[in-house]
Amino acid sequence: MLRGKNRIAVLVVLATALVFGASLANAELVERGDLFVKFSGGIEPTKLPRHEHAPITVRVDGTVKTLSGDRPPALRFISIAINRGGRIETEGLPKCRRSEIEASTSRRALAACGDALVGSGRYKAGVSFPEQSTFPLQGQILAFNAVVDGQRAILAHVYGNKPYPNSRIFVFHIHESGGTFGTVLTAALPKALNRNGYLKRIVLNLRRDFVYKGKKHSYLAAACGAPTGFSVGVFPFVRVGMTFEDGRKLSSTLIRTCQVRG
């Protein structure tokens, strides 16, 4: 039987896993005044090796609302910080140039840079012009591997055709960081690019498997850092932050679990 500190450690780990495991399906809701952002997401698969990295899919979902139902302020900056247990690998992966997908449809962007695709998603937004009605916007997001200003990046090609064709490109710069979150993706949405628009929801899924020098590689890979002797780990999966035109900043850390495979 377990005694003393060992027994307490087991109880703490199991209790923590049960508490957070029960909340995996729930989103994190944060607010500033009448502005609310609901963050959710996770990784697949959740069963991973303990000491080796295995391919994963990372999903991030953010919904923006106001208590009054009025249009929210425009989004100006977004950051996605991924736990240091995960890593991004781009060596040998084709790159996309912004000029290849500028002012193009999703189909044309794929035709030009499909070999550099690392993810996809969708968005819902709105556009409001002075003294005119508000129009809903929705469409597809395609994420392409790129190098911008000498640094790794993601070109997020945003395209929709309702109520009219519209195309945008947002650059997610990839930074390495110390501490809990080892990889940080940041994107600025300047007023010139998003003057009359506002975000309602953004969903982004990142995943790409590829072969380089005869070996299989994955754009995103992770291991399950469960404590020694345990098969379940609890970890801060990602920290998502949004900064809006009126200066308000909303962020949340999503806690998830993983299970040691094998």
N, C-alpha and C positions, 0 to 999 in steps of 0.2 A: 504494500500500500504506500501511497505518497504521503509524505509528512512535511510539516513546517513550510518553509519557503517554496518547495517544489509544488506542494498541494495548492498553495495560494496562487502561484504563477499559472497553474493549469486552469484554476477557476477564473482568473482574470481574463486569460486568453479566450476561453470558451464563452464567457459572458459578453466580452467585447464582440466576438464574432456573431453571436446571436443577436445582439442589439443592432449592429450595423447590417448584418445579413438580412434582417427583417425589413430594413429600410431601403434596400437596393432599388426597389421598384418606385420609390418616391423621389420626386424632384426636390431640389433645394430652392426655396423662395426667399429672395432678399428684396428689401424695399428702402427707398429714400423719399420721404414725403408721400406723394401719390403715385410715384413711379415704382413699378414692380418688374423684376426679372426672375423668371423661373429657369434654373439650370438643371440639366440632367445629362446622362451619358454613361459610358462604361467601356469595357474592353471585351473582346471575344477572341479566342475562348478564354474562360476563367481558370481552366486547368492548365498549368504551365510547369515546366521543369524547375527544380530548385536552383540549380547551379548553371544552367545553360539558357541562352536566350532562344525563344521560339517566336514565330510570326504571330502578330496580333492585328486586330482591327480596333481602332480607336474611334469612338462616336461621341460627339459633343452636340448638345441641343440647347438653344437659348430662346426663350419667348419673352417679348417685351410688351407690357401693358400699363395702362394708367387706371387708377381707381375710378376716375370720372368717365372713362371711356373716350376721352379726347385723344388726339394724336400725341404720341410721346415725342420728346425731343430727339433730334437726329443723333445717330450714333457716330462718334468721331474716332474712337480707338477701341480695339479689342485685343485681348491677350489670352493665350492658352498655354498654361504651364503644365508640362507632363512630368509625372513622377520619375525620379532618377533611375528607377528600376527598368524603365523603358529606354530605348535608344532609336535614333533615326540613322539609317544607313543609306547613303546616296552614291557611293563609289561604284562606277560601272553603269549607273542608271542614266538613260538619255535625258537631256535638258531641253526645255522649251524657252524660246525667246519671246518677249512681249510682242514684238513686231509681227510674229507669226499668227497671233490670235486677236490682235487689236481689232475692234469693231467687227466682230464675226459672230455668227450663230454658234450654238453648241456643236452642231454637226460639223461645221467648218473647222472649229477649234480642235475637235477630235481628229479630223483628217490631217491637220497640220502637226499636232503634238500628241497624238494618241499613245505613242511609245514612251512618253514622259508622264503619263497620267498616274497620280498617286492617291486619288480620292475623288469623291463626288458628294453632292448634297443638294439641298433645295433651300429656297428662301421665300418668305412672304413679306411684303413691304407695302408702302403707300407713297403717293406723291401728291403734294398739295400746292397749287399755284395761287398767288394772291387773287382774291375775288373770283375764284373758280372752285368747282367741286373737287373733292378728294378722290383720287383714282387708286384702286388696289393694284399692286404689282406682285407677280409671283413668277418663279422660274427655276432654272437649274444652275447648280454650281459645279464646275469642273476644276479640280486641283491638279496643277502640273508642277513637276520638279523643275527648279530653275536656279540660276545664280544671278544675284543682283548686287551690284557694287562689290563684286568679289566674294560675296558671302552666300551661303546656302539660303534658298528661299522657296516659297510656294507661290505660284501665280494662280489666284482664284479667279477664274473666268465666270462671270455672272451674266446669265442671259435669260430673257423672258420675252414673250410676244403678246402678252395681255396687259393692258388694253392696246398696247402698241409695242413694236420691237424696241428693245433696249438692251444695251450691252455695256458692262463695266469690268474692269480688272482691278482687283485689290492684291497688294503684295504683302504676304506674310513673311517677315524676316525671321530666320531661325537663329536663336542664340543659345549657346551653352552656358549653363549656370551651375553654381555650387549649391549645396544644401539639399532640401527635400525634393525640389523640382529641378531636374537636370537639364531639361530642354524647354525653351520658351519660344512660342510663336507670337509675334506681334504684328498688327496691321493698323495703319492709320487711314481714316476715311475723310480726307480733307473736304472742306465746304465746297470747293470748286467741283469736286467729283460727286457730291451728294447734297447739292444745294437745297432742293425742295423735297427730298425724300426722307423717309423714316422707316426703321426696321420694325417688323412685327415678330418674325421668327427666322432663325437660321439653324440649319441642321448640316453637320459636316461629318462624313465618314472617311477616315484615312486608312488605306490598305493598298499594298502593291508587292507582289512576289515577282522576282526576276532572276535571270541566270547571268552570272558574270564569271568569265574565265572557267566555264564548265561547272560552276558551283551554284547552288540555290541560295538566294539572298532575299531578305524582306526589308521593305522600307521602314517598317516599324516592328520591333521585336522586344520581348520582355521575359523576365524570369519571375517566379513567385518567391519572394523573400520571406517566407514563413519562418518563425523562430525554430531553432534546432529542436527536433523532437516533436514538432507539430506539423500537421498537414494543411492547416488553414492559416492564411495571413490576412491581416487587415491593414490597409494602407491608404494614404491620401492619393487618389488616382490622378486628379487634375484640379488645377485652380484656374477658373475662368473669370475674367474681369472685363467690364464694359465701361467706357467713359462717354458721357453724352455732351451735347452741345452746350447745355446750361451748366456744365461743370460737375454734375453729379457722377460719382463713381460707384458702381455696384459690382461686387465680386463674391465668389463662393468657392469653397473647397469641397469637392465631391469625394466621399469616403467609400471605398469598395473593398471587396474581398477576392482572394484568389485561393486556389487549391493546388497543392503540389501534385504533379502528375507522375504516376509510376511508383 
